[in-house]
Amino acid sequence: MKFLNTNTVLLLTMAFGMIGNAFGQLTFDPTINTSISTHLLNDEVVLPSSPIKSQILFIGGIDTVQTTATYGNAAGQAIAKQWHDFIGVTPDTLNDGEYWISVNHEMISTDSMIGDGGGMTVFKVSADAKGMMTVENQTLTDGRSGKFFNVDFVNTVGETGMNCGGINSGVDGRIWTAEEWFRTSNASLGGARDTADWTIATDLPGDINGKTVKKYQNFNWFVEIDPREAVAIRKQYNWGRLGYEGGAIADDNKTVYMGHDGTPGFFTKFVADVAGDFTEGTFYVYKQDDAARWVEIDNETFDNMLYLTDTAVSHGATIFNRLEWVAIDQHEIYRGSFKTASIRNISLTAPYMHNGGMKTLDEVMNFYNNGGGVGAGFNVPHQTLPPDALELNDIEIDAIINFMQSLTDTTNMTSTAKILPHFEDSINWNKRVTGGSY
């Protein structure tokens, strides 16, 4: 069997009939026979037919994109960037069965034609009656013609970094890209060669317009793009600077929920004053122990948004461990999900759980053996663990604990660090001392 490099190849599912209601979500037919043969002597595995069709449309690192005049170079062509991640779909409301596709590139590289850092590619497809798609030729208003187009960040809002997740509005198909990898200095920008200070030009209210920041501080904002014209519209300085991964826009076309892929991580919300206009509105951080659950932060004061981690902590925001994708289902937000930390050295890292509420591994095992939070009587509507008791006996529990303890590795734990990481944006963090207690 031959495999394609999934970092460079875009395989797009034929699910466009569902666009507008469930971006990125497919409903599978429960009547499909999913049984497979279990004969161990077979030299091939037979899987049931899938309701999904796939088709290769775009290959990063191979296909050519049309570029704008960048870094003093004339507009032309270049090999597309790669490492695809977020894929957005924007319906053409004037032409049924036609869509603009927006693709994030996590690869950070120097590129004198496309632009340094990360990037995005956009193109338009049409679907026939059988769902097969054709990449259409286009001519944009800036004069570029072809099938694939580089999104111009350099000449509009400034470069981006590792373009990972994003937002695809289910209301109207608008697209925002996000950069999960948080930049802490110009040296951390990787592929960006121009590290001169950046002066912000924006239509956002407050004291933001005209502010001059370090180059790296112009990274890690949500950025809206126009896939129709392959150009960036604005960086959402009023949504705060964090290592964002994904987000979701509610049906009211005013409320935006955002997931921060960081530790400490924060769950944030922006509510526009006017539906569809995300230039003015109120910004909030989630606070579990607050009666209203959301605490307002003045987003017209730029420093609050630029140093959002410090601002959120000072407002008592609830801290999460790497919130990533956010989805809305029946107007309910899936929150509280986080990446599970490594269990290496777990015998040395008590107390346990996200809130430090358990002192021993025996307590942790008993908690899960009895069905987790739901089994303990807590209201955890999105718990992925079944609430049923696991019915492990004491011998089985001890075996699991012994296994976890076997992952202890004290290499390099006997000496004290000489220095700690420096954070240009977090003065208080830089006051930490080696060997101190926190």
C-alpha positions as CSV (number, residue, x, y, z in Angstrom):
1,M,0.0,0.0,0.0
2,K,1.3,3.5,-0.9
3,F,0.9,6.4,1.5
4,L,0.9,10.1,0.7
5,N,2.6,12.6,2.9
6,T,-0.3,14.0,4.9
7,N,1.7,17.2,5.8
8,T,1.6,18.3,2.2
9,V,-1.5,16.8,0.5
10,L,-5.0,18.2,0.9
11,L,-7.7,15.6,0.8
12,L,-11.1,17.3,1.0
13,T,-14.2,15.4,1.9
14,M,-17.2,15.6,-0.3
15,A,-19.5,17.1,2.4
16,F,-20.4,20.4,0.9
17,G,-24.1,19.8,1.1
18,M,-23.8,20.3,4.8
19,I,-21.8,23.6,4.7
20,G,-23.5,26.4,6.7
21,N,-24.8,24.0,9.4
22,A,-21.9,21.9,10.5
23,F,-18.5,23.0,9.3
24,G,-16.0,20.2,9.7
25,Q,-18.6,17.8,11.1
26,L,-20.0,14.8,9.3
27,T,-23.0,12.7,10.4
28,F,-22.5,9.0,9.7
29,D,-25.3,6.7,8.8
30,P,-25.9,4.4,11.8
31,T,-27.2,1.6,9.5
32,I,-23.8,1.1,7.9
33,N,-22.4,-2.3,8.6
34,T,-19.1,-1.6,10.4
35,S,-18.1,-5.2,11.1
36,I,-14.8,-6.4,9.7
37,S,-13.3,-9.8,9.3
38,T,-11.3,-11.1,12.2
39,H,-9.6,-14.0,10.4
40,L,-6.0,-13.6,11.6
41,L,-4.5,-15.5,8.6
42,N,-5.8,-13.0,6.0
43,D,-3.1,-11.0,4.3
44,E,-5.4,-8.0,3.8
45,V,-7.8,-6.1,5.9
46,V,-11.3,-5.5,4.4
47,L,-13.1,-2.4,5.7
48,P,-16.7,-1.5,5.1
49,S,-17.3,1.1,2.5
50,S,-17.2,4.7,3.7
51,P,-19.8,7.4,3.2
52,I,-17.0,9.9,2.6
53,K,-15.4,10.5,-0.8
54,S,-12.0,12.0,-1.1
55,Q,-10.2,13.9,-3.8
56,I,-6.7,15.4,-3.9
57,L,-7.1,19.1,-4.8
58,F,-4.0,20.8,-3.7
59,I,-0.4,19.7,-2.8
60,G,1.8,22.0,-0.7
61,G,5.4,22.1,-1.7
62,I,4.4,21.1,-5.3
63,D,1.6,23.3,-6.5
64,T,2.3,26.8,-7.5
65,V,0.6,29.9,-6.0
66,Q,0.2,33.3,-7.4
67,T,1.9,36.0,-5.3
68,T,1.7,39.7,-4.8
69,A,4.6,42.2,-5.0
70,T,6.5,41.3,-1.8
71,Y,9.7,42.6,-0.2
72,G,10.5,44.5,-3.4
73,N,9.9,41.6,-5.7
74,A,7.4,41.8,-8.5
75,A,4.2,39.8,-8.3
76,G,4.7,36.3,-9.7
77,Q,4.6,32.7,-8.8
78,A,6.1,30.5,-6.1
79,I,5.9,26.9,-4.8
80,A,3.1,26.8,-2.2
81,K,4.0,26.5,1.5
82,Q,3.0,23.3,3.3
83,W,2.2,21.5,6.5
84,H,-1.6,22.0,6.2
85,D,-3.8,22.3,9.2
86,F,-7.0,24.3,9.5
87,I,-9.2,24.2,6.3
88,G,-12.0,26.7,5.9
89,V,-14.9,26.7,3.5
90,T,-16.7,29.8,2.3
91,P,-19.8,29.2,0.1
92,D,-20.2,31.4,-3.0
93,T,-23.7,32.7,-2.4
94,L,-24.1,33.8,-6.0
95,N,-23.2,30.5,-7.5
96,D,-24.6,27.3,-6.1
97,G,-22.1,24.5,-5.7
98,E,-19.1,26.7,-5.7
99,Y,-16.8,27.4,-2.6
100,W,-13.6,29.1,-1.7
101,I,-11.2,26.9,0.3
102,S,-8.7,28.4,2.8
103,V,-5.7,26.3,3.9
104,N,-3.4,27.1,6.9
105,H,0.3,26.3,6.6
106,E,2.1,25.5,9.9
107,M,5.5,25.5,8.2
108,I,7.6,28.5,9.2
109,S,10.1,29.5,6.5
110,T,11.7,32.4,4.7
111,D,10.2,33.1,1.4
112,S,10.9,36.3,-0.6
113,M,7.8,35.8,-2.9
114,I,5.2,34.5,-0.5
115,G,6.4,36.1,2.7
116,D,8.3,34.9,5.8
117,G,6.8,33.0,8.6
118,G,3.7,30.9,8.1
119,G,1.0,31.4,5.6
120,M,-2.2,30.4,3.8
121,T,-3.3,29.3,0.4
122,V,-6.8,29.9,-1.0
123,F,-8.6,28.6,-4.1
124,K,-12.1,28.1,-5.5
125,V,-13.8,24.8,-6.3
126,S,-17.0,23.8,-8.0
127,A,-18.8,20.6,-7.3
128,D,-20.7,18.5,-9.9
129,A,-23.8,16.5,-9.3
130,K,-21.8,13.5,-8.0
131,G,-19.8,15.7,-5.6
132,M,-16.5,15.6,-7.5
133,M,-14.8,19.0,-7.5
134,T,-12.8,21.1,-10.0
135,V,-10.4,23.8,-9.0
136,E,-11.4,26.9,-10.9
137,N,-9.3,29.5,-12.6
138,Q,-9.8,33.0,-11.2
139,T,-8.7,36.6,-11.7
140,L,-8.5,38.6,-8.6
141,T,-9.0,42.4,-8.3
142,D,-5.3,42.9,-7.7
143,G,-4.6,41.3,-11.1
144,R,-3.4,37.9,-10.1
145,S,-4.7,35.1,-12.2
146,G,-4.6,31.3,-11.7
147,K,-5.9,28.5,-9.6
148,F,-4.0,28.8,-6.3
149,F,-3.3,32.1,-4.5
150,N,-1.1,33.0,-1.6
151,V,-2.8,35.1,1.1
152,D,-1.1,38.5,1.3
153,F,-0.2,39.1,4.9
154,V,3.1,41.0,4.4
155,N,1.6,44.1,2.6
156,T,-1.5,44.3,4.8
157,V,-1.3,43.4,8.4
158,G,2.2,41.9,8.8
159,E,3.5,38.4,8.7
160,T,2.1,35.5,10.7
161,G,3.8,32.6,12.3
162,M,2.8,29.0,12.6
163,N,-0.7,29.2,11.1
164,C,-2.4,26.3,12.9
165,G,-6.1,26.5,13.8
166,G,-8.7,29.1,13.0
167,I,-12.4,30.0,12.9
168,N,-14.8,29.2,10.1
169,S,-18.1,31.0,10.7
170,G,-21.1,28.9,10.2
171,V,-23.2,32.0,9.6
172,D,-21.5,33.4,6.5
173,G,-18.3,31.4,6.0
174,R,-15.9,34.2,7.2
175,I,-12.4,33.0,8.0
176,W,-9.9,33.8,10.7
177,T,-6.5,32.1,11.0
178,A,-4.7,31.6,14.3
179,E,-1.1,31.0,15.5
180,E,-0.8,28.5,18.3
181,W,3.0,28.8,18.8
182,F,3.5,31.8,21.1
183,R,6.4,34.1,20.3
184,T,8.3,35.6,23.2
185,S,11.1,37.5,21.4
186,N,12.3,38.5,18.0
187,A,14.7,35.6,18.2
188,S,11.8,33.2,18.5
189,L,10.2,34.3,15.2
190,G,12.2,31.6,13.2
191,G,11.7,32.4,9.5
192,A,11.0,36.2,9.8
193,R,14.0,38.1,8.6
194,D,12.7,41.6,9.2
195,T,12.6,42.2,12.9
196,A,12.1,46.0,12.8
197,D,9.4,47.4,15.2
198,W,5.9,47.3,13.8
199,T,3.5,50.3,13.9
200,I,-0.1,49.2,14.0
201,A,-2.6,50.7,11.5
202,T,-6.1,49.5,12.3
203,D,-9.7,50.6,12.3
204,L,-10.3,49.2,15.8
205,P,-11.4,51.6,18.6
206,G,-9.3,52.6,21.6
207,D,-5.7,53.4,21.8
208,I,-4.6,50.6,19.5
209,N,-4.1,52.5,16.2
210,G,-0.6,54.0,15.8
211,K,0.9,51.9,18.6
212,T,4.5,50.7,17.9
213,V,5.4,47.2,19.2
214,K,8.3,44.8,18.9
215,K,8.0,42.7,15.7
216,Y,7.2,39.5,17.6
217,Q,4.4,41.3,19.4
218,N,2.6,41.6,16.1
219,F,2.3,37.8,16.0
220,N,-0.3,35.6,17.8
221,W,-3.4,37.5,17.0
222,F,-6.5,36.1,15.2
223,V,-6.3,37.4,11.7
224,E,-9.4,37.7,9.4
225,I,-8.8,37.0,5.7
226,D,-10.8,37.5,2.6
227,P,-10.6,34.1,0.7
228,R,-12.3,35.7,-2.4
229,E,-9.3,38.1,-2.8
230,A,-6.6,36.1,-1.1
231,V,-5.7,39.0,1.3
232,A,-5.7,39.6,5.0
233,I,-8.2,42.1,6.4
234,R,-7.2,42.8,9.9
235,K,-5.5,41.4,13.0
236,Q,-8.0,41.3,15.8
237,Y,-6.1,43.3,18.4
238,N,-9.3,43.6,20.3
239,W,-9.5,39.8,20.9
240,G,-6.2,39.7,22.7
241,R,-2.8,38.2,22.1
242,L,-2.5,34.6,23.0
243,G,-1.4,31.3,21.4
244,Y,-4.8,30.7,20.0
245,E,-5.7,27.5,18.3
246,G,-9.4,27.6,17.4
247,G,-12.7,29.3,18.0
248,A,-16.4,29.3,17.1
249,I,-18.9,32.0,16.2
250,A,-22.4,31.6,17.6
251,D,-25.6,31.8,15.4
252,D,-26.2,35.4,16.6
253,N,-23.1,36.4,14.5
254,K,-21.9,38.4,17.5
255,T,-20.4,36.0,20.0
256,V,-17.0,34.5,19.5
257,Y,-15.5,31.8,21.7
258,M,-11.8,31.2,21.6
259,G,-9.5,28.4,22.8
260,H,-6.0,29.2,23.9
261,D,-3.5,26.4,23.2
262,G,-1.2,27.3,26.1
263,T,-0.4,26.5,29.8
264,P,-1.6,28.5,31.6
265,G,-4.4,28.6,29.1
266,F,-7.6,30.7,29.1
267,F,-11.1,30.5,27.7
268,T,-12.1,33.9,26.2
269,K,-15.1,35.4,24.6
270,F,-15.8,38.5,22.4
271,V,-19.3,39.9,21.9
272,A,-19.8,42.3,19.1
273,D,-22.0,45.4,19.5
274,V,-23.5,44.8,16.0
275,A,-24.0,41.4,14.4
276,G,-21.3,40.8,11.8
277,D,-19.1,43.7,12.9
278,F,-16.2,42.4,15.0
279,T,-14.4,45.7,15.2
280,E,-16.3,46.9,18.3
281,G,-17.5,44.8,21.2
282,T,-16.8,43.5,24.7
283,F,-14.1,41.1,25.7
284,Y,-14.3,38.5,28.5
285,V,-12.2,35.8,30.2
286,Y,-13.9,32.8,31.7
287,K,-13.9,32.6,35.5
288,Q,-15.5,29.4,36.9
289,D,-16.0,30.6,40.4
290,D,-17.7,33.9,39.3
291,A,-21.5,34.0,39.5
292,A,-21.6,35.4,35.9
293,R,-18.8,33.0,34.8
294,W,-17.4,35.7,32.5
295,V,-15.3,38.7,33.6
296,E,-15.1,41.7,31.4
297,I,-11.7,43.2,30.3
298,D,-11.3,46.6,28.8
299,N,-10.2,45.7,25.2
300,E,-9.8,49.3,24.1
301,T,-6.7,49.6,26.3
302,F,-4.1,48.0,24.2
303,D,-1.8,46.9,27.0
304,N,-4.6,44.7,28.4
305,M,-4.8,42.9,25.0
306,L,-1.0,42.8,24.4
307,Y,-0.2,41.3,27.8
308,L,-3.4,39.3,28.0
309,T,-1.9,36.4,30.1
310,D,-1.0,38.9,32.8
311,T,-4.3,40.7,32.5
312,A,-6.3,37.4,32.7
313,V,-4.4,36.3,35.8
314,S,-4.9,39.6,37.5
315,H,-8.7,39.2,36.9
316,G,-8.7,35.8,38.4
317,A,-9.4,33.9,35.2
318,T,-9.8,30.2,35.4
319,I,-6.6,28.5,34.2
320,F,-6.8,25.6,31.7
321,N,-4.2,23.3,30.2
322,R,-4.0,23.8,26.5
323,L,-7.5,24.5,25.3
324,E,-7.6,24.0,21.6
325,W,-10.7,23.5,19.4
326,V,-14.0,25.1,20.5
327,A,-17.4,24.0,19.1
328,I,-20.9,25.1,19.7
329,D,-23.7,22.5,19.7
330,Q,-27.3,23.5,20.4
331,H,-25.9,26.8,21.7
332,E,-23.8,25.0,24.3
333,I,-20.0,25.4,24.5
334,Y,-17.8,22.4,24.9
335,R,-15.4,23.7,27.5
336,G,-13.0,22.2,30.0
337,S,-11.4,19.8,27.5
338,F,-7.6,19.8,27.6
339,K,-4.6,17.7,26.5
340,T,-3.7,15.0,29.0
341,A,-0.2,15.6,30.5
342,S,2.5,13.0,30.3
343,I,2.6,10.4,33.1
344,R,6.3,10.3,33.0
345,N,7.6,11.1,36.6
346,I,4.0,11.0,37.8
347,S,5.1,9.6,41.2
348,L,7.0,12.9,41.7
349,T,4.3,15.3,40.7
350,A,1.6,15.1,43.4
351,P,-0.9,16.5,44.0
352,Y,-2.9,15.3,41.1
353,M,-5.8,16.2,38.8
354,H,-6.3,19.6,37.1
355,N,-7.0,21.3,40.5
356,G,-4.6,19.4,42.6
357,G,-7.4,17.9,44.5
358,M,-6.0,14.4,45.0
359,K,-2.8,13.7,47.0
360,T,-2.1,10.1,46.0
361,L,-2.3,7.9,42.9
362,D,-4.6,5.5,44.9
363,E,-7.1,8.4,45.2
364,V,-6.8,9.0,41.4
365,M,-7.4,5.4,40.6
366,N,-10.4,5.1,42.9
367,F,-11.9,8.2,41.4
368,Y,-11.7,6.8,37.8
369,N,-12.6,3.3,39.0
370,N,-15.9,4.7,40.3
371,G,-16.8,6.5,37.1
372,G,-14.9,9.8,37.3
373,G,-16.7,13.1,38.0
374,V,-20.1,11.8,36.9
375,G,-19.7,8.7,39.0
376,A,-18.9,10.9,42.0
377,G,-22.1,12.8,41.5
378,F,-20.7,15.9,39.9
379,N,-22.4,17.7,36.9
380,V,-19.9,17.0,34.1
381,P,-22.0,17.1,30.9
382,H,-19.1,16.5,28.5
383,Q,-17.2,13.8,30.4
384,T,-15.7,11.5,27.8
385,L,-15.1,8.7,30.4
386,P,-18.2,6.4,30.8
387,P,-19.8,7.0,34.2
388,D,-20.0,3.3,34.9
389,A,-17.7,1.7,37.4
390,L,-14.6,0.0,35.9
391,E,-14.8,-2.7,38.6
392,L,-11.0,-3.0,38.9
393,N,-10.0,-5.1,41.9
394,D,-7.1,-4.1,44.3
395,I,-4.6,-6.2,42.5
396,E,-5.4,-4.6,39.1
397,I,-5.3,-1.1,40.6
398,D,-1.9,-1.8,42.2
399,A,-0.6,-3.1,38.9
400,I,-1.5,0.1,37.1
401,I,0.0,2.2,39.8
402,N,3.2,0.2,39.7
403,F,3.4,0.7,36.0
404,M,3.0,4.4,36.3
405,Q,5.7,4.5,39.0
406,S,8.0,2.6,36.7
407,L,8.1,5.6,34.4
408,T,10.1,7.6,37.0
409,D,13.3,9.1,35.5
410,T,15.4,11.3,37.8
411,T,18.0,12.1,35.1
412,N,19.2,15.7,35.5
413,M,17.0,16.2,38.6
414,T,19.9,16.3,41.1
415,S,21.3,19.6,40.0
416,T,19.7,23.1,40.2
417,A,19.1,25.1,37.0
418,K,21.5,28.0,36.6
419,I,18.9,30.2,34.9
420,L,15.2,30.2,34.2
421,P,13.5,31.1,30.9
422,H,13.1,34.8,30.3
423,F,9.8,36.3,29.2
424,E,9.9,39.8,27.7
425,D,6.2,40.3,28.2
426,S,5.8,39.0,31.8
427,I,7.9,41.0,34.3
428,N,6.6,39.1,37.3
429,W,7.6,35.7,35.9
430,N,11.2,37.0,35.5
431,K,11.4,37.6,39.2
432,R,11.5,33.8,39.8
433,V,14.6,32.4,41.4
434,T,16.2,29.0,40.7
435,G,15.4,26.5,43.4
436,G,12.6,28.7,44.7
437,S,9.1,27.7,45.8
438,Y,6.1,28.7,43.8
